[in-house]
Amino acid sequence: MATGLETDPAGYGSPRLVRPGDPKYHAAMESRIVESRLDNGLRIVCETMPRVRSTAVGFFVPTGSRNEAAHEHGVSHFLEHMCFKGTARRDWHAINVRFDELGSIYNAFTSKEHTAYFGWVPADRAEPQLELLADMLRPSLPEDDFETERNVILEEIAMSGDNFGHHVWNFLHETCFPDHPLAHEVLGEKESIEKLPREVMLDYHRRRYAPDAVALIACGAVDPDTLRAAAERYCGPWQGANGHAPLAAPPPPSGGVRRKKLDQFKQQSLVLVFPSLPCDAPEAESIEAFTSIFGGANSRCYWNIVQKGVCSGAGAAWLAYRDCGLMALWADGEPQRCEEMLAALRTEAERISREGVKPDEVQRVKNRRRTHLALEAESPKTRLMQVMDDLEVYNQPRSAQQRLAAVESVSAASIADYLARYPIEGEGLLISCGPREWPPTQ
């Protein structure tokens, strides 16, 4: 059994997780995914990637703004910030210096349904990168930095008010998911962040970051046995049990018209919303292919709407969550052209529903997806992001070959079948955001 251990000549204080330059080692290894669990429940997913010399390491936490109670709005994103602000072993300065010492390409992000942390380093620095991230996921939440970071997030909230798309996105979710946690703003609201006590964050971390709720993922030049041993050293002492409450699925969106007047902007956004499938739908690749044909690069919306000068942008977006989904057809443009934009969107929706998609359109989309998958399969960081997505959607990782097989299954017939079951004709829900109060109230 290849352990991949060797003395670290670079002086990073730990053994390597792999010998990236050893041809015998790589000859013995094929691209494969290995899973295991520590005794405390921490899930470990390791993908060995031959012929690469780097490793991406990350932690996936299935919690986000959707999981927040009313008095916790914004705590998921706030906690993500605080994980960079200090632990029992390091202050914020030491954390940032250590990332630089490792030469890491690193980041973290929070969404409505998950939070992620990662670092991408040369293979001989994978274990110290794991140690640093593991330390960060047990933050001390220093009080001085807590107040400083509260102000940073309040500034982010203030700046988001200048982003037109941010207003549209939030209003869409507030409209489609009224009185449901999916409507929660990831950043939180000014009032909720101003009032959020440190004790609430401590309790949230205890419940949501328990080891049996977290996944450690590593992709690249990494050995599964050595990764597990390192995880035992740095994460084995973690204690606690999953505090996840069952999620309630939202009802499907109703029809009608919803308007949000935004006088500070010069453009108008129109969105037609229809029910769709959740993110784990077997038809996922067919749905993505439809959005690309309808509104992606060289799409119908681009040539038939944008290039004809009707609006500055138009397309389709599949908003897919664990237990629900929406199809959003959108157009952005000059407020005085709302009537023309909406008519153009409906015309394209009716045409593609009536005539279907052409085989050559499907083939072009599949060709682009094949290229993307080939490139992504060579990047440890990209594979890490894909595995995180798979854990969220399917609760299991997919290999690059499995992803390619899903793409190959897409056809004009599979797209037509989706549109027959989830039509995009009819009134739908119309959302209008911008300086023009349109359509006028009846």
N, C-alpha and C positions, 0 to 999 in steps of 0.2 A: 504494500500500500504506500503510495507516494504521499509524504506528509508536506513536502514543499518547505520544510523548515531549514534555515541556514542562518549563520551569524550575520548580523546586519553591519556591513562594513561602513555604511554611511553614518553610523552613530545615532540612530533614531531610538535606541533604547529598547528594541524588541526584535524578535526574529522576523524574517520575511514570511509572508503567507504562501509564497511560491518562488520558484527559480525561473524567472521569465526568459533567461537566456540559455537554458539547458535544453538542447534539441531532443535528448532522450526523454526528458520530462514531457515536452509537448507532443512528441510522437505517441506517448502512452495515453494522452488525454484527448478525448473528443468533446465537442460542444455538448454539454449535458446539464440538466437541472436536477439538483439534489435538495430535498427538503428534510428538515428535522425539527425537533423541539427540545428546549431545555426543560428541566424539571419544573421550573416556575411558570412554564407555559409559553415563553417567548418563541415565536415561530422564526425559523431560519430558512431562507431561500437562497441557494447559491447556484449561479450559472457559470460554469467554466467555459471560457472562450479561447480556443487555440489561436496562436499566432498574434495575440495582442500582448502588449507589455505594460498595460495599465489596469487599474481596478477601480470601479465605482462602488462605493459603500453607502448605504442609506437606511434610514428607519422610516417605516410607513405606519402612521397612526390613524385608524379609521374614525376620526372625529373632526368635526368642523362646525360651522355656524348652525347647521341643521340640528345639532345635538345640544344646543344651548337652551337652558331655561330662560324665562323672561328676565330674571335678574342677572343673567350671565352674558347678555348680548355683547359680542366682540371678544369674549375671553379666549377663544381658540386662537385667533390671530395675535392677540396680546401675549398669550403664553408662548407662541412661536418666537416672538421678539425676545421675551425674557430668557429663553433657553440660550441666547447668545450673551447674556448679561452676568453670568456668574454661577459657579457651582461651589461645592465644599472644597474643591481643590484649586479652582482657577477663578480669577476675576475676568471682567470683559476684555481687558487688555491682553491677558495671557491667552485667552481663547483666540482672539484675532491674530496674535503673533504666531501661535501654534499652527493655524491654518497656513500662514505664509511660510513657516519653516518647512511644512510638508509640501509646499508647492501646490496646494489643493485648489481645484476649481469647485467651489462649494456654493450652496444656497439652501433656502428653505421656503416653503410656501404653504398657504392655508386656503382651502376651498370650502364649499358648503358641506362636503361630506368627508374630507380627509385633510391631514397635515403631513408634510413630508420634510425630511432633512437628508442632505446627501453631501458627499465629497468625492471627487475624482482625482486620483493620484497615481504616480508610478507604482508598479506592483510591489516594490520593496517597501513602500510606505503605507500599504493597506491596513496593516494591523494598528499602527499609531493613529491612522485616520479613524478606524473603528473605535479605538479607545477614547478619542476626543469627542466623537459624536455621542457615544454611550454616556460619557460624563455630562455632556450638555443636556441629555434627556432626563437628568436628575438635577434640575436647577435649584439653587438656593433662594431665588427670588429676592435678592438684596433690596431692602426697603428704599434706599436712596435711588437706585437705578429703576426701581418700580415706578417712582414718581416721574423720573426723567423720561422713561419710555412711554408713560401715559401721555405726556405732552407731545412726544413724537407722533403717537397714533392720532391724537386730536388734530395735529397738523395734517396728517394724511387724510383724515376725514374732511377737513376744510378744503384741501386741494382737490379732493374728488368732486367737489361741487363745481369745479371748472371743466369737468370732463363730460361732454355730451353723452357719449356712449354709456357712461356709468349711470346717468340718470335713466336712460332708456332701459338698460338691463335691470336696474332695481325696480322700476315701475312695472315692467313686465312680470317679474316674480311676485311683487305685491298684488298685482291684479289676478294672476293665474293661481296663486296659492294664498288666498286671504285666510288669516287666522291660522296659518300653518308655518312651522319652523323653516320651510324652504324659502319663505319670504324674508328671512333674516339677512341683513347686510353683513357680509363677512367682516368688514371693518368694525362693525358695531355702530351705534349712534353716539353723537356727542354726549347726550345725557347719560347713556349707559356706561360709557368709558369714564366719564367724570366721576361717577358714583361707585365704580367697581372696586370692592375692597380686595386687598392682597389675600385675605383668608378665603375668599370665594375662589380665587385662582388656585390656591393650595389644594382645596377640596376637589376642584375640577381636575387638576393634575393627578391627584390620588386615584380618582375614579376612571379617568379616560386614558391615562398613560400606564395602566397596570401591565405587567409583562405579558399576560396572556391575551392582551388586546393589541399588542405591538408586533410588527414583523421586521426583522433584520434582513436586508437584501444585499447581496454582493454579486457583481457581474464583472467578468474579465479574467485576468490571469490570477485565479484564486482556486485553492484546493478546499473542497467541502469539509474534510476532516479537520484541517488546520483552522478553518474559519469557525467551526463549531467550538473548537478548543479555546479560541480567542474570545468568542462570545460568552463562553462559560466564565472566563476570567473577569470580563468587564460587565456582563449583564446578569450573570448567575445570582449575585446577591440581591437583585431587585425583588421586591416583595409586593404583595397586593393582588387583588382579584378584579376581574372585569366588572366595571360598574355600568355597563351599557344598558340603557332602558330600551324596550322594544320601540321601533319607529312606527308611527301611524302614517299610512299612505294618504296622500291628499286626494280629494275628489277631482274628476276631470274638469278642465276649465269650461266655464259657461260661454255663451255667445254674447253678442252685443258690441258696444263701442265704449272704449275708455280713453279719456284724453288727459294729458298732462301739459299744462301751459308752461313753457320755459322761455321767458322773455329775454334772458341773457344770451341766447344763442341765435344764430342766423339760419340754421338748417332745420328741416323737419324730418322725423323718422316715422315711417308707417310700418307696422308689423301685423301680419295676418297669422293667427295662432290656431293650430288644430291639434287634437289629441294624437299621441304617438305611443311608442313602446319604451319600456325602461332600458337601461344601458346593457343589461345582460341578454337582450333579445337575440335569438339565433340569426335573425335577419340583419344584424348590425352592419355588416359590410355592404349589404344591399342598400340600406338606408343611407349610409355614408356615400355610396356611389350615386344615389339619387341627388343628394345635396350638392355633390360636385358637378353633376351634369346640369342641374337646374341653375346653380348659382356660384360655381367655382371658377377656376381659370378657364378661359375659352368656353364658358358655359352659355346656356341659352339666355340667361338674364344679362350676361355681359354683352353679347352681340345684339340682342333684340331690344334691350332697354337702355343700358348704359351707353353703348356706342352710338345709339340713335339720339343721345342727348336728353333723354327723359329725366335722368337723375344721375347723381355722382357715384352711386353704388347700389347694388341690389343682389339678393341671393337667398339662400336658405340655410338654416341652422337647426340641427337636431339637438335639443336640450334634453339630455337623458340622465336620469338619476336612478337610484337603486330600485325604486318601486313605481316609477312613473316617467313619462316622457312627453315632450311637446315638439311639434314641427313648426318652426317660425319662418315665414316668408317675409322678407324685409326689403325696404327701399329707403334710401336717404337722398334728400335733394332740397331744392328751393321750396319754401313754404307755399308759394303761389302755384306750384305745380302738383299739389296733393292729388287732385282729381286724376290727372294724367298718370301719376305714379301708381296709384291704386288700380286703375284700369289696366295698366300694363302688367302688373303683378298677377291680377286675376286672369288675364288673357293667357299668360304663360302657364299658369297653374291648370287652366282648363285644357290647354293644348296638350300638355304632357300627360294629363290624365286620360284624355280622349285617344291620343295617337300612340302613347307609350314612348319609350326611349328607343333609339336605334342601336343595333348591334355594334356599329362602329363607335358610337359614343361610349358605350360600355367598355369596349376594348381599349379606347384611349385612357379612360380612367384606370382600368386595371393595369395598363402599362406603366402609368405614373406610380401607382401603388407598389408594383413590383420593384421599381427602381428605389423608391423610398425604403421599402423593406430590406432590400439588399444593402443599402448604405447604413440603415439603422442597425442591422445585425452585426456590423463591424465596430460599433461604438459602445463601449461599456456603459457610458452615461445614458445613452438613449435606451439601451436594453434595460437599464435599471428603471427608467421611467415607464417603460412598457410593462415590466413585471409589476410595478406598483399599480398601474391601471388594471392589469389582469386580476390582481388580488382583490381590488375593490369591486370589480365587475363580476368576476366568475369565482372568486375565492380560490383560484389556482392559477399558477403561471402557465403561459403558453410559449412554446418554442417558436423560433422564427419560421420554421417549416409549418407549424400549425397556423400561424398567422397567414402565411402565403396560401395555404389550402382554403382558408376562409375567403380570401380574395378570389381565388379561382372559381369558387362556387357561385359568384355573382353572375347574373345574366339579365337580359331584358325581361325575361319571364319572371325572375325573382323580384325585380323592381316593380313590375306591373302587379304582382300578387300583393306586395306591400301597399301600393296605392289603392288597390281595390278594398283592402281591409281598413286602411286609414286614409280616407280621401282628403284631398286638399282643395276640393271644390266647395261651393256653398259659401255662406256668409262667414262662418268662423267667428273668431274674436278679433276685432280690429282695435289695435292700440295706436294712438297718435300722440307723438311727443314733439314739441317745438313751440315757436313763438306764435304760430297760427292756431287758433281754437277751432280745429277742423276734425271731423265734419261738424257742422253746426248742430246744436241741440235741437231735437225735434220738438 
